[in-house]
Amino acid sequence: MSKFKFHKLAAIVVLIVFAGWVATGAFSSVGSDAQAEKPSAAEQPKAEAPLLRTVSVVVPPRQAHARAIRISGLTEADKRAVLATRVGGVISELPVKQGDRVKTGDLVLMLDAEEKVSAVANAKQLLAQRQAEIDASERLAKSGNLPKLQLDTARSALAAAKSQLDAAEAELARNEVKAPFDGVIDRVAVELGSAIMQGGEVATILSLDPIVARGEVSERDLGYLKIGDEAKVRLVSGDVVEGTVRYISRDASSATRTFRVEIAIPNADGAIPAGMTAEITVQTAPTDAITLPRSVVTLSKDGDLGIRAVGADGKVAFYPIDLIDDTQNGLVLAGIPDGAQVIVAGQDLVKEGDEVNAVVADEAAVKKLVQDTSGTQ
């Protein structure tokens, strides 16, 4: 019985000792050197600094560049009129044909009006008679042989004769159709000897000097245009002519939100027809800008179009741009600070605020970028 108690007591003692050993944590060092497992703070290796991304940069030269606004449009006549008759009748004279040039007041059509011609002749004869009567009456009145009342009657008769002649001539003129301005007869809708009703179409006349190139300019470009600006117009035939801005609408199209623009182009020989497709280019006042390849332009995190550059602190900054022109040498941009180190390689791999290693791009690489850009036009 005592022997059993001794073994029981020994087991309890061993259990207590083992629990104390576990509590000390010394068991974690079993099979290894405790000092080797836990080096001192001075012996711990230092964390390596993160590697900076390398980007190529350039400081592009500044230049004064005139913004080029390009507008698609077409040519149209400066003036266009459809001539019509004021009375009905039979066409007795038709001295013009398609393609003829006419001056203001030239006869285009005459209706048969024998009775009206006679009325004019009679009115002229009556006016001559009344003029002779008034001359005689005035001589008699000066000598005192004619009462003043009879002289007034003669004067009234002369005025009535003049009015009658004016009315007869006006009625005859209603049988005539004349050119309202200098131009070209584009279409003749009648034939000599045919009958025509009042208001019937006679001919279409166009004034082609100047010829007008018409187009629509966007809201964004409207503020850069003004009356009198010089413009170049490239016709679908390949010819390039020059003109000036003569009209800018102040009322936008409700469908396209664009504004009508007209360019007046000298066309004395009428070589440029109406209705021809044209591309209008207007050069605005020069502004300070730089030229960069298209591949340099990128988007910010907010979706704005611009470029990334490296600041004096070595960090990436984003600058929104104003596109001035698109040339064979690249994009002409404004809105970039003077001296900015523009990233030309690696700009899409970094973001604003990143610290980078900026390396100046060699001249050959920049030229290659520009050549690649122009080759894709």
GUZATOR-671125 format. One record per residue (C-alpha): residue in one letter; x, y, z. Coordinates in pm, 1 decimal. Layout:
N
> a	X	Y	Z .
...
***
This chain:
377
> m	0.0	0.0	0.0 .
> s	286.2	235.8	91.3 .
> k	462.0	136.4	-231.2 .
> f	162.6	240.6	-432.5 .
> k	153.0	574.0	-259.2 .
> f	521.9	634.3	-342.6 .
> h	471.0	582.9	-715.9 .
> k	167.7	805.3	-712.5 .
> l	358.6	1077.6	-537.7 .
> a	647.2	1047.0	-786.3 .
> a	414.6	1087.4	-1083.1 .
> i	264.9	1400.8	-937.5 .
> v	610.6	1551.4	-883.9 .
> v	719.1	1472.7	-1243.7 .
> l	398.5	1631.0	-1376.6 .
> i	457.7	1949.2	-1176.4 .
> v	819.3	1975.5	-1299.4 .
> f	717.2	1922.9	-1664.0 .
> a	443.9	2188.4	-1639.9 .
> g	694.4	2434.7	-1499.6 .
> w	938.0	2362.3	-1784.4 .
> v	669.7	2420.3	-2048.7 .
> a	571.4	2745.5	-1882.6 .
> t	927.4	2879.8	-1909.7 .
> g	923.7	2844.1	-2293.9 .
> a	1265.8	2689.7	-2295.4 .
> f	1132.0	2393.1	-2494.7 .
> s	1134.3	2608.4	-2812.5 .
> s	1512.4	2595.9	-2811.6 .
> v	1534.9	2218.2	-2810.3 .
> g	1778.0	2093.0	-3076.5 .
> s	1915.0	2442.7	-3160.7 .
> d	2120.4	2720.5	-3015.0 .
> a	1890.8	2977.3	-2856.6 .
> q	2130.2	3259.6	-2931.8 .
> a	2150.8	3157.4	-3300.0 .
> e	1769.7	3160.5	-3332.4 .
> k	1724.9	3513.8	-3197.6 .
> p	1996.5	3745.2	-3337.1 .
> s	2022.2	4091.1	-3188.4 .
> a	1870.6	4396.3	-3356.4 .
> a	2216.5	4509.7	-3469.1 .
> e	2275.5	4172.5	-3638.8 .
> q	1941.9	4176.0	-3836.6 .
> p	1985.8	4259.8	-4215.5 .
> k	1849.8	4598.3	-4332.4 .
> a	1552.0	4606.1	-4582.4 .
> e	1657.7	4691.2	-4939.9 .
> a	1530.9	5026.4	-5087.8 .
> p	1262.7	4979.9	-5363.5 .
> l	1391.3	5010.8	-5721.8 .
> l	1273.4	5324.4	-5912.0 .
> r	1115.9	5284.1	-6254.2 .
> t	1322.2	5443.4	-6531.0 .
> v	1146.1	5671.2	-6781.5 .
> s	1275.9	5868.7	-7080.3 .
> v	1212.4	6243.2	-7077.0 .
> v	1267.7	6542.9	-7303.9 .
> v	1236.2	6918.3	-7256.1 .
> p	1071.6	7013.9	-7587.9 .
> p	1151.0	7356.2	-7739.0 .
> r	881.7	7622.3	-7732.6 .
> q	737.9	7770.5	-8050.2 .
> a	473.5	8019.3	-8160.1 .
> h	213.2	7822.2	-8353.5 .
> a	-111.8	7938.5	-8510.5 .
> r	-403.6	7708.4	-8434.9 .
> a	-546.3	7546.7	-8748.1 .
> i	-922.5	7496.2	-8742.2 .
> r	-1036.6	7251.4	-9010.0 .
> i	-1396.3	7253.4	-9126.0 .
> s	-1565.7	7027.7	-9377.3 .
> g	-1804.1	7206.4	-9608.3 .
> l	-1902.2	7283.9	-9965.1 .
> t	-1910.4	7575.7	-10205.8 .
> e	-2224.2	7768.5	-10285.1 .
> a	-2322.8	8075.1	-10486.6 .
> d	-2297.9	8415.2	-10322.6 .
> k	-2647.4	8490.7	-10456.5 .
> r	-2909.8	8269.0	-10614.2 .
> a	-3243.9	8375.5	-10758.4 .
> v	-3524.7	8200.2	-10943.5 .
> l	-3673.3	8456.3	-11184.5 .
> a	-4049.0	8451.5	-11241.5 .
> t	-4305.2	8647.3	-11443.3 .
> r	-4536.0	8904.9	-11286.4 .
> v	-4808.2	8860.0	-11550.6 .
> g	-4911.5	8586.7	-11787.6 .
> g	-4860.6	8588.3	-12163.9 .
> v	-4675.9	8451.9	-12464.7 .
> i	-4296.2	8473.8	-12467.6 .
> s	-4188.6	8702.8	-12750.0 .
> e	-3822.3	8749.6	-12655.0 .
> l	-3582.1	8515.1	-12478.2 .
> p	-3231.6	8656.9	-12537.3 .
> v	-3046.7	8432.3	-12288.3 .
> k	-2950.7	8068.1	-12268.1 .
> q	-2788.3	7847.0	-12003.2 .
> g	-2435.4	7954.6	-11915.9 .
> d	-2473.6	8313.9	-12036.1 .
> r	-2328.9	8591.1	-11821.4 .
> v	-2561.3	8883.6	-11758.8 .
> k	-2535.3	9223.7	-11595.3 .
> t	-2781.7	9388.9	-11361.8 .
> g	-3083.0	9507.1	-11564.6 .
> d	-3018.7	9288.8	-11871.0 .
> l	-3335.5	9155.7	-12035.7 .
> v	-3392.2	8786.5	-11967.8 .
> l	-3748.3	8746.8	-12103.1 .
> m	-4014.9	8959.1	-12273.4 .
> l	-4383.6	8871.3	-12305.1 .
> d	-4592.2	8976.3	-12602.4 .
> a	-4738.2	9318.9	-12512.9 .
> e	-4837.7	9505.3	-12830.1 .
> e	-5126.5	9684.7	-12661.5 .
> k	-4908.2	9795.8	-12373.5 .
> v	-4644.4	9927.2	-12613.6 .
> s	-4916.7	10127.2	-12787.7 .
> a	-5037.5	10258.3	-12454.1 .
> v	-4689.4	10383.8	-12376.0 .
> a	-4660.3	10551.0	-12715.5 .
> n	-4996.6	10722.2	-12667.8 .
> a	-4900.2	10838.3	-12320.4 .
> k	-4578.3	10989.1	-12455.2 .
> q	-4769.6	11172.6	-12728.1 .
> l	-5017.9	11307.5	-12476.2 .
> l	-4738.1	11422.8	-12249.7 .
> a	-4574.0	11610.3	-12539.4 .
> q	-4904.3	11779.7	-12617.6 .
> r	-4959.7	11881.1	-12255.1 .
> q	-4604.5	12014.8	-12238.3 .
> a	-4663.5	12233.7	-12544.8 .
> e	-4987.4	12363.3	-12392.2 .
> i	-4822.5	12457.4	-12065.4 .
> d	-4540.5	12636.3	-12246.1 .
> a	-4794.7	12848.0	-12443.2 .
> s	-5001.1	12913.9	-12130.7 .
> e	-4698.5	13038.4	-11940.3 .
> r	-4609.9	13281.4	-12221.6 .
> l	-4962.9	13417.7	-12228.1 .
> a	-4972.0	13443.7	-11849.9 .
> k	-4651.4	13650.4	-11850.8 .
> s	-4803.2	13895.9	-12101.0 .
> g	-5121.8	13916.2	-11893.2 .
> n	-5344.8	13762.1	-12161.1 .
> l	-5425.6	13439.6	-11970.9 .
> p	-5601.1	13415.1	-11637.1 .
> k	-5410.0	13240.7	-11358.5 .
> l	-5685.2	12981.1	-11319.9 .
> q	-5636.0	12858.1	-11676.9 .
> l	-5261.5	12834.4	-11618.5 .
> d	-5320.9	12612.8	-11314.8 .
> t	-5552.6	12395.3	-11521.8 .
> a	-5280.2	12347.4	-11783.3 .
> r	-5028.4	12252.0	-11517.6 .
> s	-5267.5	11990.8	-11373.1 .
> a	-5318.9	11844.8	-11722.7 .
> l	-4940.0	11813.6	-11764.8 .
> a	-4905.0	11634.8	-11429.9 .
> a	-5183.7	11394.0	-11524.9 .
> a	-5010.6	11316.6	-11855.7 .
> k	-4687.6	11237.5	-11673.1 .
> s	-4868.9	11003.9	-11435.0 .
> q	-5041.2	10831.1	-11728.3 .
> l	-4704.9	10772.6	-11898.2 .
> d	-4554.7	10634.1	-11577.1 .
> a	-4845.4	10393.8	-11536.0 .
> a	-4821.4	10275.9	-11896.9 .
> e	-4446.8	10218.3	-11869.4 .
> a	-4491.0	10031.9	-11540.1 .
> e	-4753.2	9807.9	-11695.3 .
> l	-4522.1	9736.5	-11988.5 .
> a	-4235.3	9660.2	-11751.2 .
> r	-4447.7	9389.3	-11591.6 .
> n	-4410.5	9197.4	-11917.0 .
> e	-4032.1	9202.7	-11882.1 .
> v	-3803.7	8988.6	-11667.4 .
> k	-3460.8	9142.7	-11603.3 .
> a	-3146.7	9025.5	-11421.1 .
> p	-3150.5	9148.1	-11058.7 .
> f	-2768.3	9123.4	-11026.3 .
> d	-2456.7	9031.2	-11221.8 .
> g	-2432.2	8657.2	-11261.3 .
> v	-2460.8	8344.1	-11472.8 .
> i	-2781.4	8197.4	-11612.6 .
> d	-2770.8	7846.6	-11468.6 .
> r	-3104.2	7713.4	-11597.0 .
> v	-3372.2	7830.2	-11838.2 .
> a	-3712.1	7674.3	-11772.7 .
> v	-3909.2	7810.7	-12073.9 .
> e	-3893.1	7822.9	-12452.8 .
> l	-3944.0	8108.9	-12696.5 .
> g	-4306.0	8133.0	-12815.0 .
> s	-4451.6	7929.8	-12529.8 .
> a	-4722.4	8061.1	-12300.0 .
> i	-4653.7	8118.9	-11933.8 .
> m	-4880.2	8197.1	-11641.6 .
> q	-4830.9	8469.8	-11384.2 .
> g	-4560.1	8363.7	-11137.1 .
> g	-4420.1	8099.7	-11374.1 .
> e	-4051.4	8010.0	-11338.0 .
> v	-3833.5	8160.0	-11609.5 .
> a	-3467.3	8100.5	-11521.9 .
> t	-3220.9	8053.2	-11235.5 .
> i	-2938.9	8304.8	-11199.9 .
> l	-2628.0	8258.1	-10984.1 .
> s	-2371.7	8508.9	-10862.1 .
> l	-2040.7	8320.3	-10835.7 .
> d	-1805.7	8606.8	-10756.6 .
> p	-1724.5	8569.7	-10480.0 .
> i	-1791.8	8198.6	-10439.1 .
> v	-1875.5	8104.0	-10080.8 .
> a	-1733.0	7805.0	-9891.5 .
> r	-1979.9	7714.6	-9618.5 .
> g	-1917.5	7487.5	-9319.9 .
> e	-2006.2	7424.3	-8956.5 .
> v	-1765.9	7499.8	-8670.7 .
> s	-1785.7	7333.2	-8329.4 .
> e	-1856.3	7506.4	-7999.8 .
> r	-1496.9	7443.1	-7892.9 .
> d	-1347.4	7624.1	-8193.9 .
> l	-1599.1	7907.5	-8223.2 .
> g	-1410.5	8139.4	-7987.4 .
> y	-1096.6	8123.5	-8201.7 .
> l	-1265.4	8265.7	-8515.4 .
> k	-1341.3	8624.2	-8609.1 .
> i	-1465.9	8809.5	-8915.5 .
> g	-1182.1	8887.6	-9156.5 .
> d	-960.4	8588.8	-9067.0 .
> e	-766.6	8445.6	-9360.1 .
> a	-865.7	8094.8	-9467.0 .
> k	-744.0	7830.8	-9711.5 .
> v	-993.4	7613.1	-9892.1 .
> r	-893.3	7280.4	-10046.5 .
> l	-1138.9	7172.0	-10313.4 .
> v	-1217.0	6811.9	-10399.5 .
> s	-1031.1	6872.1	-10726.9 .
> g	-711.0	6926.6	-10527.3 .
> d	-691.4	7300.7	-10591.2 .
> v	-621.4	7524.1	-10290.1 .
> v	-766.5	7875.7	-10288.7 .
> e	-762.3	8155.3	-10032.5 .
> g	-1045.6	8359.3	-9888.9 .
> t	-1161.3	8544.0	-9578.2 .
> v	-1418.8	8470.3	-9309.3 .
> r	-1717.4	8693.7	-9388.8 .
> y	-1985.5	8549.6	-9162.6 .
> i	-2005.8	8355.1	-8835.0 .
> s	-2349.1	8254.1	-8713.9 .
> r	-2442.7	8332.8	-8354.4 .
> d	-2717.6	8071.4	-8348.2 .
> a	-2615.5	7706.2	-8312.0 .
> s	-2785.8	7426.1	-8499.4 .
> s	-3025.8	7253.2	-8261.1 .
> a	-2930.8	6912.5	-8404.4 .
> t	-2549.8	6935.3	-8412.7 .
> r	-2468.4	7229.4	-8179.5 .
> t	-2244.7	7373.7	-8450.5 .
> f	-2228.2	7723.4	-8599.1 .
> r	-2243.8	7821.2	-8967.0 .
> v	-1929.8	7982.9	-9108.1 .
> e	-1890.5	8138.9	-9454.8 .
> i	-1564.0	8201.2	-9640.6 .
> a	-1570.7	8445.9	-9934.4 .
> i	-1334.5	8341.4	-10216.7 .
> p	-1260.3	8560.5	-10522.7 .
> n	-1393.0	8385.7	-10834.6 .
> a	-1392.6	8643.7	-11114.2 .
> d	-1354.0	8382.7	-11387.8 .
> g	-1622.2	8156.9	-11239.8 .
> a	-1382.7	7860.5	-11235.7 .
> i	-1508.4	7737.0	-10898.4 .
> p	-1862.7	7599.7	-10924.5 .
> a	-2124.5	7588.3	-10652.4 .
> g	-2185.6	7259.8	-10469.9 .
> m	-1824.9	7133.7	-10465.8 .
> t	-1691.1	6957.5	-10155.1 .
> a	-1433.3	7169.8	-9973.5 .
> e	-1208.8	7151.4	-9667.2 .
> i	-1169.7	7486.7	-9493.3 .
> t	-862.7	7565.0	-9281.1 .
> v	-853.2	7882.9	-9073.4 .
> q	-529.2	7989.6	-8904.2 .
> t	-586.2	8164.4	-8570.8 .
> a	-355.3	8397.8	-8379.6 .
> p	-19.4	8233.8	-8283.7 .
> t	9.5	8086.1	-7933.6 .
> d	298.4	7942.7	-7728.2 .
> a	313.4	7565.1	-7781.3 .
> i	533.7	7255.2	-7817.3 .
> t	533.9	6966.7	-8066.6 .
> l	526.6	6605.5	-7943.4 .
> p	456.5	6263.1	-8096.3 .
> r	101.7	6132.4	-8063.7 .
> s	226.4	5836.8	-7859.1 .
> v	324.4	6071.3	-7574.5 .
> v	-34.4	6177.1	-7505.4 .
> t	-205.7	5971.2	-7235.6 .
> l	-501.7	5977.6	-6996.3 .
> s	-509.3	6076.0	-6631.4 .
> k	-684.2	5866.5	-6367.3 .
> d	-985.3	6095.9	-6416.3 .
> g	-988.1	6038.5	-6792.1 .
> d	-844.2	6377.5	-6893.9 .
> l	-622.9	6395.3	-7203.3 .
> g	-270.3	6517.9	-7131.9 .
> i	95.3	6431.0	-7078.9 .
> r	300.9	6308.8	-6782.4 .
> a	618.9	6488.1	-6682.7 .
> v	883.6	6461.4	-6411.9 .
> g	907.8	6753.3	-6171.4 .
> a	1212.0	6891.6	-5992.9 .
> d	1138.7	6657.2	-5699.2 .
> g	1169.6	6352.7	-5926.4 .
> k	798.6	6273.3	-5904.7 .
> v	548.6	6227.8	-6185.0 .
> a	299.1	6508.9	-6254.4 .
> f	11.3	6518.9	-6504.3 .
> y	-64.6	6822.5	-6723.7 .
> p	-388.4	6852.7	-6923.4 .
> i	-327.1	6973.1	-7278.2 .
> d	-493.1	7199.3	-7532.6 .
> l	-460.1	7050.7	-7881.8 .
> i	-356.9	7335.4	-8112.8 .
> d	-283.7	7146.1	-8433.0 .
> d	-220.7	6800.8	-8580.1 .
> t	76.1	6820.2	-8818.0 .
> q	302.0	6574.9	-8997.9 .
> n	567.2	6637.2	-8731.0 .
> g	335.3	6548.7	-8442.2 .
> l	77.5	6711.0	-8219.5 .
> v	112.0	7080.2	-8139.5 .
> l	10.5	7124.8	-7774.8 .
> a	-44.5	7417.4	-7539.9 .
> g	-96.5	7423.1	-7163.8 .
> i	237.3	7261.3	-7070.7 .
> p	464.2	7461.6	-6832.8 .
> d	794.7	7594.1	-6962.1 .
> g	1084.9	7359.6	-6883.0 .
> a	865.5	7056.2	-6810.5 .
> q	1045.9	6721.0	-6850.8 .
> v	791.1	6539.8	-7063.1 .
> i	794.6	6159.7	-7038.3 .
> v	819.7	6014.3	-7389.0 .
> a	873.4	5647.7	-7291.0 .
> g	713.0	5472.8	-6994.0 .
> q	440.0	5730.8	-6932.1 .
> d	170.2	5461.9	-6922.4 .
> l	359.6	5258.0	-6661.6 .
> v	364.1	5528.5	-6394.7 .
> k	106.9	5742.7	-6224.2 .
> e	93.4	6083.5	-6064.5 .
> g	305.1	6111.0	-5750.9 .
> d	534.6	5817.9	-5836.4 .
> e	904.1	5878.3	-5783.5 .
> v	1095.3	5775.4	-6095.7 .
> n	1442.7	5769.8	-6242.5 .
> a	1431.3	6023.2	-6529.2 .
> v	1674.6	5967.2	-6816.2 .
> v	1703.7	6222.2	-7096.5 .
> a	1601.1	6056.8	-7424.2 .
> d	1855.5	6068.8	-7702.7 .
> e	1774.9	6285.1	-8003.4 .
> a	1758.6	5987.8	-8241.4 .
> a	1486.5	5821.7	-8032.9 .
> v	1273.6	6135.0	-8030.9 .
> k	1310.6	6177.4	-8406.7 .
> k	1207.5	5815.8	-8457.5 .
> l	894.2	5869.1	-8249.7 .
> v	799.5	6172.3	-8458.3 .
> q	868.7	5990.2	-8785.0 .
> d	653.0	5697.1	-8674.4 .
> t	377.1	5943.7	-8591.3 .
> s	387.4	6116.1	-8927.8 .
> g	397.5	5783.1	-9108.7 .
> t	59.2	5682.7	-8964.9 .
> q	-124.9	5986.8	-9095.9 .
***
